[in-house]
Amino acid sequence: MRETKDLDRIIVALKKVPEKHLLIIELANRLCAEDGQIDNDELERIQPEVNLATAEAKMYGAHTLIAVDTLKRLSPRTEDVGP
């Protein structure tokens, strides 16, 4: 029974995770020209914003890896979960 409660708590927690819009994606879309090339002048001009976006993406990625690792460590369910 405890496994079911743990799984229910995980599902509830995961459903509460808000959608994330990373700045790095916004910047990549903004800096990419019609021909698919990066506007290097604009990239240089907004370098502080790029640095911030890079740090945000690294932090989000690191936290995602921690969450995945935590979920992988959970014991597998032994009871039938049905269809």
C-alpha positions as CSV (number, residue, x, y, z in Angstrom):
1,M,0.0,0.0,0.0
2,R,2.9,2.4,0.7
3,E,4.1,2.1,-2.9
4,T,0.8,3.2,-4.2
5,K,0.8,6.2,-1.9
6,D,4.4,7.1,-2.9
7,L,3.4,6.8,-6.6
8,D,0.3,8.9,-6.1
9,R,2.4,11.6,-4.3
10,I,4.9,11.6,-7.2
11,I,2.1,12.0,-9.8
12,V,0.6,14.8,-7.9
13,A,3.9,16.6,-7.6
14,L,4.7,16.1,-11.3
15,K,1.4,17.6,-12.3
16,K,2.2,20.7,-10.3
17,V,5.4,21.4,-12.2
18,P,4.7,24.5,-14.3
19,E,5.4,24.7,-18.0
20,K,8.8,26.2,-18.6
21,H,9.7,28.6,-21.4
22,L,13.5,28.8,-21.5
23,L,15.0,32.2,-22.6
24,I,17.7,30.3,-24.6
25,I,14.9,29.1,-27.0
26,E,13.4,32.5,-27.3
27,L,16.9,34.0,-28.1
28,A,17.7,31.3,-30.6
29,N,14.5,32.0,-32.4
30,R,15.1,35.8,-32.3
31,L,18.7,35.6,-33.5
32,C,18.1,33.2,-36.4
33,A,17.6,34.9,-39.7
34,E,15.3,33.8,-42.5
35,D,18.2,31.9,-44.1
36,G,18.9,30.0,-40.9
37,Q,22.0,31.9,-40.1
38,I,22.7,33.5,-36.7
39,D,22.9,37.3,-36.6
40,N,26.3,37.6,-35.1
41,D,26.1,41.4,-34.6
42,E,22.9,41.0,-32.6
43,L,24.4,38.1,-30.7
44,E,27.3,40.2,-29.6
45,R,25.0,43.1,-28.7
46,I,22.9,41.0,-26.3
47,Q,25.7,38.8,-24.9
48,P,24.7,39.5,-21.3
49,E,21.2,38.2,-22.0
50,V,22.7,35.2,-23.8
51,N,24.9,34.5,-20.7
52,L,21.8,34.7,-18.5
53,A,19.9,32.4,-20.8
54,T,22.7,29.9,-20.9
55,A,22.9,29.8,-17.1
56,E,19.2,29.4,-16.8
57,A,19.2,26.4,-19.3
58,K,22.1,24.8,-17.5
59,M,20.3,25.1,-14.1
60,Y,17.1,23.8,-15.5
61,G,18.9,20.8,-17.2
62,A,20.7,20.0,-13.9
63,H,17.5,20.0,-11.9
64,T,15.8,17.8,-14.5
65,L,18.7,15.3,-14.3
66,I,18.3,15.2,-10.5
67,A,14.6,14.6,-10.8
68,V,15.1,11.8,-13.4
69,D,17.8,10.2,-11.2
70,T,15.5,10.3,-8.2
71,L,12.6,8.7,-10.1
72,K,15.0,6.0,-11.4
73,R,16.0,5.1,-7.8
74,L,12.4,4.3,-6.8
75,S,11.6,0.7,-6.3
76,P,9.5,-0.8,-9.0
77,R,5.9,-1.5,-8.3
78,T,5.1,-5.2,-7.5
79,E,1.4,-4.9,-7.6
80,D,-0.7,-5.2,-10.7
81,V,-1.5,-1.6,-12.0
82,G,-4.1,-2.8,-14.5
83,P,-4.6,-1.5,-18.1
